Amino acid sequence: MNDSNLDKYLNIANKVKMEKGLDTYIPLYPMLRKIDNKLYVCVVLTNENDNVWDITGNVIPEYWMLIDVNTNEVLEFNKTEDKKFAVNEIEKKNIENKQKEMSKYTVEKTLQYKDYLMEDIKNQQLPLQKKLSSIVGNEIEIDGDTVNINDYLIAKLEDDINEKVNELVNVLVYSKYGSITFYYDSLFKQVINEYVNNNDINLDKMKLCVEIMDNYYDGVLGIKNLFNI
C-alpha cells in the first residue's frame, strides 16, 4: 500500500479490531460506501484463514465499519450477521471474462518471449562464438551425427526455456494485476476529496473502484453491495 490516506484508515481499523479482541481478523483495503447521498469510508474484516484471493473462497466479510471522511471517527462497527451491509442480494462472482483475458495475455506473452529466446539462440552469438565459428564452422559431430550447434543448443535448452518463460510470464501477469491498486489509491483519494470539497459523490469513479476491488479480491463476495451504488 503506497498511499498514506489508505494507511490512515487501515490504522483506524486495526486499532478498533484490537479493542474488540478480533486478533485473528484482517482488514481489507479501505472501500467507500454511499448512504443517503453521504459518503463514508467502509473497512471490512475477514478471518485470517479466509481465502480472499481465490474465486472459490466465496468470502462474505464478517465485520464492517463506517468511518466519517471528515473526522475519521468510527461511526459504526457491525457484525454482518447482525446488521447486513447488503441492501440487495449478494451475487456469486462470474470471472469468466477475466480468466479469458488473463489466458489470452498469458499465451501471447509466453509465445512472444519463447520465440524471442529461440531466435536469439539461433541467430545471435557471443564474440568468442563468432570467432570460433569463423574457424571451425557452426557444425559439430555428436554420437556420429553432424549437427548444427545452435540447433543442438535449442534441443538441449527447450525444456528449461519453456519452464523459465512460464515462470516469468506468471510473475508478469500477477504483477500487472497487482498494479491496479495504484489506480485504486488515486481514485479513492479523488472521490473523497471531491466529496469533502464539493459535496459531490462521483459515482463513475466509485464504479471503477468497485471493479478494481472485485478483481483484486477474487474470493470476496458483496463488494458492489459494500459500495452501495
C-alpha positions as CSV (number, residue, x, y, z in Angstrom):
1,M,0.0,0.0,0.0
2,N,1.5,3.3,-1.1
3,D,-0.9,5.9,0.0
4,S,-0.9,7.5,3.4
5,N,-4.6,8.2,3.2
6,L,-5.4,4.4,2.9
7,D,-2.8,3.6,5.6
8,K,-4.7,6.0,7.9
9,Y,-7.9,4.1,7.6
10,L,-6.2,0.8,8.0
11,N,-4.6,2.0,11.2
12,I,-8.0,3.1,12.5
13,A,-9.5,-0.3,11.6
14,N,-6.6,-2.2,13.2
15,K,-7.0,-0.2,16.4
16,V,-10.7,-1.0,16.6
17,K,-10.3,-4.7,15.9
18,M,-7.7,-5.0,18.7
19,E,-10.0,-3.2,21.1
20,K,-12.7,-5.7,20.3
21,G,-10.4,-8.7,20.6
22,L,-10.6,-9.7,17.0
23,D,-6.9,-10.6,16.8
24,T,-7.4,-13.2,14.0
25,Y,-9.3,-10.9,11.7
26,I,-7.7,-8.9,8.9
27,P,-8.9,-5.5,7.5
28,L,-9.2,-5.5,3.7
29,Y,-8.3,-2.4,1.6
30,P,-10.5,0.5,2.7
31,M,-13.5,1.0,0.5
32,L,-16.2,3.6,0.0
33,R,-19.9,3.4,0.9
34,K,-22.7,5.7,-0.2
35,I,-25.7,6.1,2.2
36,D,-28.5,8.7,1.6
37,N,-26.2,10.8,-0.6
38,K,-23.5,10.8,2.0
39,L,-20.1,9.3,1.6
40,Y,-18.3,7.1,4.1
41,V,-15.1,5.0,4.2
42,C,-16.0,1.4,4.8
43,V,-13.5,-1.1,6.1
44,V,-14.4,-4.8,6.3
45,L,-12.7,-7.6,8.3
46,T,-12.3,-11.2,7.2
47,N,-10.9,-14.1,9.2
48,E,-7.1,-14.6,8.6
49,N,-7.9,-18.1,7.3
50,D,-10.4,-16.9,4.7
51,N,-9.3,-17.3,1.1
52,V,-9.9,-13.8,-0.2
53,W,-7.6,-14.3,-3.3
54,D,-9.3,-17.3,-5.0
55,I,-12.7,-17.4,-6.7
56,T,-13.5,-20.5,-4.7
57,G,-13.3,-18.6,-1.5
58,N,-16.8,-17.1,-1.6
59,V,-16.0,-15.0,1.5
60,I,-18.6,-12.6,2.9
61,P,-16.8,-10.3,5.4
62,E,-17.8,-11.0,8.9
63,Y,-17.4,-7.4,10.2
64,W,-17.7,-4.0,8.7
65,M,-17.2,-0.5,9.9
66,L,-18.1,3.0,8.7
67,I,-15.7,5.9,9.1
68,D,-16.5,9.6,8.8
69,V,-14.5,11.1,5.9
70,N,-14.3,14.5,7.7
71,T,-13.5,13.5,11.3
72,N,-12.1,9.9,10.8
73,E,-14.4,8.9,13.6
74,V,-15.7,5.3,13.5
75,L,-19.5,5.8,13.3
76,E,-20.5,2.1,13.2
77,F,-18.9,-1.3,13.8
78,N,-21.1,-4.1,12.8
79,K,-21.2,-7.9,12.8
80,T,-22.6,-8.8,9.4
81,E,-24.9,-11.4,10.7
82,D,-26.5,-8.8,13.0
83,K,-26.5,-5.9,10.5
84,K,-26.1,-6.7,6.8
85,F,-24.2,-4.3,4.6
86,A,-26.1,-5.7,1.5
87,V,-29.3,-3.9,0.7
88,N,-29.8,-6.2,-2.4
89,E,-28.9,-9.9,-2.8
90,I,-25.2,-10.7,-2.9
91,E,-24.4,-12.3,-6.2
92,K,-21.9,-15.0,-6.9
93,K,-18.9,-13.9,-9.0
94,N,-18.5,-14.6,-12.6
95,I,-14.9,-14.0,-13.6
96,E,-15.1,-15.8,-16.9
97,N,-14.1,-12.6,-18.8
98,K,-11.2,-12.0,-16.5
99,Q,-10.0,-15.6,-16.9
100,K,-10.3,-15.4,-20.7
101,E,-8.4,-12.1,-20.7
102,M,-5.6,-13.5,-18.5
103,S,-5.4,-16.7,-20.5
104,K,-5.1,-14.8,-23.8
105,Y,-2.5,-12.4,-22.5
106,T,-0.5,-15.3,-20.9
107,V,-0.5,-17.3,-24.1
108,E,0.5,-14.3,-26.2
109,K,3.4,-13.3,-23.9
110,T,4.6,-16.9,-23.5
111,L,4.8,-17.4,-27.3
112,Q,6.4,-13.9,-27.7
113,Y,9.2,-14.5,-25.1
114,K,9.8,-18.1,-26.2
115,D,10.1,-17.0,-29.9
116,Y,12.5,-14.2,-28.9
117,L,14.8,-16.6,-27.0
118,M,14.7,-19.2,-29.7
119,E,15.6,-16.6,-32.3
120,D,18.4,-15.3,-30.1
121,I,19.9,-18.8,-29.7
122,K,19.6,-19.4,-33.5
123,N,20.9,-16.1,-34.8
124,Q,23.0,-14.4,-32.1
125,Q,26.5,-15.4,-31.0
126,L,28.8,-14.3,-28.2
127,P,32.0,-12.6,-29.5
128,L,34.0,-15.8,-28.8
129,Q,31.4,-17.9,-30.5
130,K,31.7,-15.8,-33.6
131,K,35.5,-16.2,-33.6
132,L,35.3,-19.9,-33.2
133,S,32.6,-20.5,-35.8
134,S,34.6,-18.5,-38.3
135,I,37.4,-21.0,-37.9
136,V,35.6,-24.4,-37.2
137,G,32.2,-23.6,-38.6
138,N,28.7,-24.0,-37.0
139,E,28.5,-27.8,-37.1
140,I,29.8,-30.4,-34.7
141,E,29.8,-34.2,-34.6
142,I,27.9,-35.8,-31.7
143,D,27.4,-39.6,-31.5
144,G,28.4,-39.9,-35.1
145,D,26.0,-37.4,-36.4
146,T,26.8,-33.9,-37.7
147,V,24.5,-31.3,-36.1
148,N,24.2,-27.5,-36.1
149,I,25.5,-26.2,-32.8
150,N,22.6,-23.8,-32.4
151,D,20.0,-26.5,-33.2
152,Y,21.7,-28.7,-30.6
153,L,21.6,-25.9,-28.0
154,I,17.9,-25.4,-28.7
155,A,17.1,-29.1,-28.3
156,K,19.1,-29.2,-25.0
157,L,17.6,-25.9,-23.6
158,E,14.0,-26.0,-24.8
159,D,12.5,-27.6,-21.7
160,D,14.4,-25.2,-19.4
161,I,13.4,-22.2,-21.6
162,N,9.7,-23.2,-21.5
163,E,9.8,-23.6,-17.7
164,K,11.5,-20.3,-17.1
165,V,9.3,-18.4,-19.6
166,N,6.2,-19.7,-17.9
167,E,7.6,-18.6,-14.5
168,L,8.4,-15.1,-16.0
169,V,5.0,-14.7,-17.6
170,N,3.2,-15.7,-14.3
171,V,5.3,-13.1,-12.4
172,L,4.5,-10.5,-15.1
173,V,0.7,-11.2,-15.2
174,Y,0.3,-11.1,-11.4
175,S,2.5,-8.0,-11.1
176,K,0.3,-6.2,-13.7
177,Y,-2.9,-7.2,-11.9
178,G,-1.4,-6.2,-8.6
179,S,-0.5,-2.8,-10.0
180,I,-4.2,-1.9,-10.4
181,T,-4.1,-1.0,-6.7
182,F,-2.1,2.1,-7.7
183,Y,-5.1,3.3,-9.7
184,Y,-7.4,2.4,-6.9
185,D,-5.4,4.6,-4.5
186,S,-5.7,7.5,-6.8
187,L,-9.4,7.1,-7.5
188,F,-10.2,6.5,-3.8
189,K,-8.5,9.8,-2.8
190,Q,-10.1,11.7,-5.7
191,V,-13.6,10.6,-4.7
192,I,-13.1,11.6,-1.1
193,N,-11.6,15.0,-2.0
194,E,-14.5,15.8,-4.4
195,Y,-17.0,14.9,-1.7
196,V,-15.3,16.9,1.1
197,N,-14.6,19.9,-1.1
198,N,-17.7,20.0,-3.3
199,N,-20.2,17.7,-1.6
200,D,-20.2,15.7,-4.8
201,I,-20.2,11.9,-5.0
202,N,-18.5,10.8,-8.2
203,L,-20.4,7.6,-9.0
204,D,-18.4,6.8,-12.1
205,K,-15.1,6.8,-10.2
206,M,-16.8,4.7,-7.4
207,K,-17.9,2.2,-10.0
208,L,-14.3,1.9,-11.2
209,C,-13.2,1.4,-7.6
210,V,-15.8,-1.5,-7.3
211,E,-14.4,-3.1,-10.5
212,I,-10.8,-2.9,-9.2
213,M,-11.6,-4.4,-5.8
214,D,-13.7,-7.1,-7.4
215,N,-10.7,-8.0,-9.5
216,Y,-8.2,-7.7,-6.6
217,Y,-10.2,-9.8,-4.1
218,D,-11.4,-12.6,-6.3
219,G,-12.6,-14.6,-3.3
220,V,-14.7,-11.8,-1.6
221,L,-18.4,-11.5,-2.4
222,G,-20.5,-8.4,-2.0
223,I,-18.0,-5.7,-2.8
224,K,-20.6,-3.9,-5.0
225,N,-23.0,-4.2,-2.1
226,L,-20.5,-2.6,0.2
227,F,-20.1,0.4,-2.0
228,N,-23.9,0.6,-2.2
229,I,-24.2,2.2,-5.6
